[in-house]
Amino acid sequence: MSATGLYLVPTPIGNLEDITLRALRVLKEADLVLAEDTRTSSNLFKHYQITQKLKSFHIHNEHQTVDDAVNRIKSGEVLALISDAGTPGISDPGFLLVRECLANDITIECLPGATAFVPALVKSGFPTDRFVYEGFLPHKKGRQTRINAWVDEERTVVVYESPHRLMKLLTQCLEILGASRKISVSRELTKMYEETITGTLQEVFDYFNTNKIKGEIVVTIAGADT
């Protein structure tokens, strides 16, 4: 390993083959791997015969864990951070640790790799030269305000959504953005039942209103003038 103290390592969003050789090497050589859910990460480690120690690092304990992680690195250990799927810090824990490492002059490397919104954005067919990543919308307070801001938004908008809230989002978008606004919904990316439905808001609403909704979902909304 180099002098880097913290590695941010993307992990597959579904298909276990979507991990780089470098990522596997880093995970096998790190002194400790911080994982969002050690049970989920154990499956990946078992598949690739990685024996490094895992320690829980998630949204409910990251404030308490950050100082210990920084102290470990300052004492000479090399740490890797992974989330359940995709790139750490993208709608997953990681920001606080990165910020604290930078404040302590710790060298950080973020490896390239899987991120769910990229394939969804590219396969939507909407412009990719300028886009807005919104992550997960608030469940209640502030949700409609965020959607209202898309009425005149000329850039493509990308949102993560859970399956049980997708119809709520589509209903709100229909009411606020109008039935003719173009939208693309991708679910189960890289997995066996991967599906992307693209069309007008009305067409996509009608489709999911009569079909079972399962899996992780990425919603891509065309800009106002597209």
Phi, psi and omega in degrees: 000155179275195180281000179301138179263329181227130175248130172263116190243113176292143176238161184303144177271357179185291180286120184294347178284347184274062176218143185276159176298322179295319179299317179297318180297314181299316181295327180282338184257344182296149177286330180207141177244120176273128186230139180301314176223109185297333178291317178295314182292332178298326178296317178295315181297319179296319182298322183255013176055047176263128187249003181298151181290138177253140175230137183294133178212099184222180188299335183271347181230003187295327178298323181278338186268336186303312183299318179297318180297315180297317180296322177298315181295318180294337178274358175116356180280153174253125181247148173240143178243128177230155172251180180299325181198139177088201185267126179304140179095342177267095185057027178217163178303150178154326184303312183297319180294317179298314181299318181289324177296317178297322179294337180255018178057036178268132180286132182238140171234133175250116180284147175286152179170201189296134171212125190299323188289338183293306178298325179295317179297312184295318183278355178291332184084003177271159181306136182246359182289333176218125179210163180242124176262117184260350183063215176273133176285156174300148180291322183228276186297125178090353183295309182293326178299319179296317181292322178302327181291344181275351183305314181253009181289119182275342179275156175294139181248134180240131184226143169267143179213151177273155183299325183280354176246002182299314182295327176297316179295314181297321179296315180295320179294321177301313183292323187265319186265340179097153187293337185269354180296137182277144183211153178225129180242120178248136177224154178055040181304135180073358182262176186301321184256033177305138182211138174229125179244122183234137179173202175284163178303321180295316180296316181290322176300313181298322181295308185284343176290341181240009179231147180293136182253117179224158172088172177289142189232137172240126179252127179242124184245126181295151177296164186300328183256011182281000000 
